[in-house]
Amino acid sequence: MISQDRGWYDPDKPGGGTPEPFTHLVDSFLPALRAPGVDEDTITTLTRTNPFRAFAR
C-alpha cells in the first residue's frame, strides 16, 4: 500500500513552513514507477486494491 502522507511541515520554519500540495504521488512517484515499466495492474494494486482491503472492515 502506498501512502500519500508526504508532509510539508518543517519545525525549523515559522508556522511550519509553506504548505505544498499533496500531489507528489501522482505527479512524481507514479510516473517514476511507470518509467522502468511497472505495469498498470501493479499500480492499481498499490493505489486502490490494497488501500481498499486495508480500510474495508
OpenMM code with the backbone's topology and positions (N, CA, C; nanometers):
from openmm import Vec3, app, unit

residues = "MET ILE SER GLN ASP ARG GLY TRP TYR ASP PRO ASP LYS PRO GLY GLY GLY THR PRO GLU PRO PHE THR HIS LEU VAL ASP SER PHE LEU PRO ALA LEU ARG ALA PRO GLY VAL ASP GLU ASP THR ILE THR THR LEU THR ARG THR ASN PRO PHE ARG ALA PHE ALA ARG".split()
positions = [
    Vec3(0.0850, -0.1170, 0.0000),
    Vec3(0.0000, 0.0000, 0.0000),
    Vec3(0.0895, 0.1233, 0.0000),
    Vec3(0.0521, 0.2210, -0.0766),
    Vec3(0.1260, 0.3469, -0.0837),
    Vec3(0.0472, 0.4526, -0.0081),
    Vec3(0.1176, 0.5284, 0.0714),
    Vec3(0.0534, 0.6341, 0.1493),
    Vec3(0.0809, 0.7699, 0.0871),
    Vec3(-0.0164, 0.8571, 0.0949),
    Vec3(0.0002, 0.9942, 0.0461),
    Vec3(0.0042, 1.0870, 0.1679),
    Vec3(0.1005, 1.0633, 0.2548),
    Vec3(0.1113, 1.1471, 0.3727),
    Vec3(0.2418, 1.2266, 0.3737),
    Vec3(0.2910, 1.2525, 0.2563),
    Vec3(0.4136, 1.3315, 0.2441),
    Vec3(0.3834, 1.4723, 0.2940),
    Vec3(0.4358, 1.5038, 0.4086),
    Vec3(0.4026, 1.6306, 0.4712),
    Vec3(0.4932, 1.7443, 0.4310),
    Vec3(0.4487, 1.8601, 0.4609),
    Vec3(0.5237, 1.9806, 0.4286),
    Vec3(0.5756, 2.0468, 0.5551),
    Vec3(0.5351, 1.9975, 0.6704),
    Vec3(0.5688, 2.0633, 0.7962),
    Vec3(0.7190, 2.0614, 0.8207),
    Vec3(0.7755, 2.1780, 0.8499),
    Vec3(0.9176, 2.1917, 0.8817),
    Vec3(0.9280, 2.2678, 1.0132),
    Vec3(0.9630, 2.1989, 1.1232),
    Vec3(0.9658, 2.2644, 1.2532),
    Vec3(1.0695, 2.3755, 1.2648),
    Vec3(1.1635, 2.3824, 1.1723),
    Vec3(1.2644, 2.4882, 1.1754),
    Vec3(1.2133, 2.6197, 1.1181),
    Vec3(1.0973, 2.6177, 1.0547),
    Vec3(1.0445, 2.7386, 0.9917),
    Vec3(0.9245, 2.7909, 1.0703),
    Vec3(0.9070, 2.9223, 1.0709),
    Vec3(0.7918, 2.9790, 1.1413),
    Vec3(0.6608, 2.9219, 1.0879),
    Vec3(0.5749, 2.8802, 1.1780),
    Vec3(0.4459, 2.8256, 1.1382),
    Vec3(0.4561, 2.6922, 1.0658),
    Vec3(0.5724, 2.6309, 1.0651),
    Vec3(0.5898, 2.5014, 0.9992),
    Vec3(0.6291, 2.5087, 0.8538),
    Vec3(0.6419, 2.6286, 0.8001),
    Vec3(0.6810, 2.6429, 0.6595),
    Vec3(0.5619, 2.6696, 0.5698),
    Vec3(0.5868, 2.6672, 0.4419),
    Vec3(0.4835, 2.6934, 0.3420),
    Vec3(0.4202, 2.5623, 0.2973),
    Vec3(0.2873, 2.5522, 0.3051),
    Vec3(0.2228, 2.4277, 0.2611),
    Vec3(0.2494, 2.3998, 0.1132),
    Vec3(0.2683, 2.2726, 0.0831),
    Vec3(0.2846, 2.2291, -0.0548),
    Vec3(0.1702, 2.1335, -0.0867),
    Vec3(0.1312, 2.1231, -0.2121),
    Vec3(0.0191, 2.0350, -0.2464),
    Vec3(0.0546, 1.8882, -0.2238),
    Vec3(-0.0466, 1.8099, -0.1952),
    Vec3(-0.0282, 1.6662, -0.1753),
    Vec3(-0.0418, 1.5940, -0.3100),
    Vec3(0.0436, 1.6311, -0.4038),
    Vec3(0.0360, 1.5743, -0.5381),
    Vec3(0.1600, 1.4942, -0.5756),
    Vec3(0.2516, 1.4752, -0.4824),
    Vec3(0.3768, 1.4055, -0.5128),
    Vec3(0.3516, 1.2660, -0.5697),
    Vec3(0.2547, 1.1960, -0.5126),
    Vec3(0.2265, 1.0594, -0.5571),
    Vec3(0.1915, 1.0547, -0.7055),
    Vec3(0.0969, 1.1376, -0.7480),
    Vec3(0.0525, 1.1317, -0.8878),
    Vec3(0.1440, 1.2103, -0.9823),
    Vec3(0.2087, 1.3135, -0.9314),
    Vec3(0.2945, 1.3950, -1.0191),
    Vec3(0.4350, 1.3380, -1.0360),
    Vec3(0.4857, 1.2700, -0.9340),
    Vec3(0.6252, 1.2247, -0.9382),
    Vec3(0.6427, 1.0741, -0.9197),
    Vec3(0.5819, 1.0201, -0.8129),
    Vec3(0.6092, 0.8815, -0.7770),
    Vec3(0.5532, 0.7810, -0.8782),
    Vec3(0.4268, 0.7969, -0.9153),
    Vec3(0.3686, 0.7022, -1.0116),
    Vec3(0.4370, 0.7105, -1.1482),
    Vec3(0.4672, 0.8301, -1.1999),
    Vec3(0.5437, 0.8331, -1.3254),
    Vec3(0.6811, 0.7657, -1.3120),
    Vec3(0.7426, 0.7771, -1.1937),
    Vec3(0.8723, 0.7119, -1.1722),
    Vec3(0.8579, 0.5599, -1.1714),
    Vec3(0.7442, 0.5091, -1.1267),
    Vec3(0.7193, 0.3646, -1.1337),
    Vec3(0.6939, 0.3204, -1.2779),
    Vec3(0.6196, 0.4007, -1.3506),
    Vec3(0.5859, 0.3641, -1.4891),
    Vec3(0.7086, 0.3687, -1.5814),
    Vec3(0.7999, 0.4601, -1.5555),
    Vec3(0.9157, 0.4792, -1.6440),
    Vec3(0.9945, 0.3502, -1.6696),
    Vec3(1.0271, 0.2712, -1.5685),
    Vec3(1.1005, 0.1465, -1.5963),
    Vec3(1.0104, 0.0295, -1.6340),
    Vec3(0.8773, 0.0547, -1.6409),
    Vec3(0.7882, -0.0491, -1.6901),
    Vec3(0.6978, -0.1170, -1.5889),
    Vec3(0.6796, -0.0570, -1.4705),
    Vec3(0.5836, -0.1154, -1.3763),
    Vec3(0.4462, -0.1081, -1.4416),
    Vec3(0.3766, -0.2217, -1.4453),
    Vec3(0.2502, -0.2280, -1.5186),
    Vec3(0.1353, -0.1651, -1.4396),
    Vec3(0.0296, -0.1304, -1.5111),
    Vec3(-0.0855, -0.0624, -1.4511),
    Vec3(-0.1589, -0.1504, -1.3502),
    Vec3(-0.1560, -0.2811, -1.3683),
    Vec3(-0.2189, -0.3694, -1.2704),
    Vec3(-0.1496, -0.3582, -1.1343),
    Vec3(-0.0187, -0.3511, -1.1347),
    Vec3(0.0566, -0.3367, -1.0102),
    Vec3(0.0278, -0.2015, -0.9465),
    Vec3(0.0242, -0.0965, -1.0269),
    Vec3(-0.0051, 0.0372, -0.9744),
    Vec3(-0.1462, 0.0416, -0.9167),
    Vec3(-0.2398, -0.0226, -0.9835),
    Vec3(-0.3766, -0.0293, -0.9314),
    Vec3(-0.3805, -0.1051, -0.7993),
    Vec3(-0.3053, -0.2118, -0.7887),
    Vec3(-0.2998, -0.2865, -0.6630),
    Vec3(-0.2454, -0.1989, -0.5507),
    Vec3(-0.1403, -0.1240, -0.5787),
    Vec3(-0.0788, -0.0398, -0.4763),
    Vec3(-0.1656, 0.0787, -0.4354),
    Vec3(-0.2363, 0.1362, -0.5309),
    Vec3(-0.3084, 0.2609, -0.5036),
    Vec3(-0.4573, 0.2441, -0.4784),
    Vec3(-0.5148, 0.1306, -0.5164),
    Vec3(-0.6599, 0.1117, -0.4987),
    Vec3(-0.6940, -0.0156, -0.4226),
    Vec3(-0.6486, -0.1286, -0.4753),
    Vec3(-0.6874, -0.2567, -0.4173),
    Vec3(-0.6390, -0.2711, -0.2726),
    Vec3(-0.5115, -0.2497, -0.2489),
    Vec3(-0.4577, -0.2638, -0.1132),
    Vec3(-0.5183, -0.1646, -0.0148),
    Vec3(-0.5305, -0.0359, -0.0490),
    Vec3(-0.5970, 0.0553, 0.0462),
    Vec3(-0.7409, 0.0139, 0.0748),
    Vec3(-0.8119, -0.0325, -0.0272),
    Vec3(-0.9496, -0.0772, -0.0055),
    Vec3(-0.9526, -0.1920, 0.0942),
    Vec3(-0.8644, -0.2876, 0.0752),
    Vec3(-0.8572, -0.4022, 0.1672),
    Vec3(-0.8192, -0.3568, 0.3080),
    Vec3(-0.7280, -0.2617, 0.3179),
    Vec3(-0.6819, -0.2162, 0.4498),
    Vec3(-0.7902, -0.1436, 0.5275),
    Vec3(-0.8750, -0.0684, 0.4578),
    Vec3(-0.9734, 0.0142, 0.5268),
    Vec3(-1.1159, -0.0400, 0.5222),
    Vec3(-1.1396, -0.1460, 0.4478),
    Vec3(-1.2741, -0.2067, 0.4411),
    Vec3(-1.2900, -0.3044, 0.5560),
    Vec3(-1.3765, -0.2708, 0.6461),
    Vec3(-1.3989, -0.3596, 0.7619),
    Vec3(-1.5447, -0.3806, 0.7809),
] * unit.nanometer
topology = app.Topology()
chain = topology.addChain("A")
for resn in residues:
    res = topology.addResidue(resn, chain)
    for name in ("N", "CA", "C"):
        topology.addAtom(name, app.Element.getBySymbol(name[0]), res)
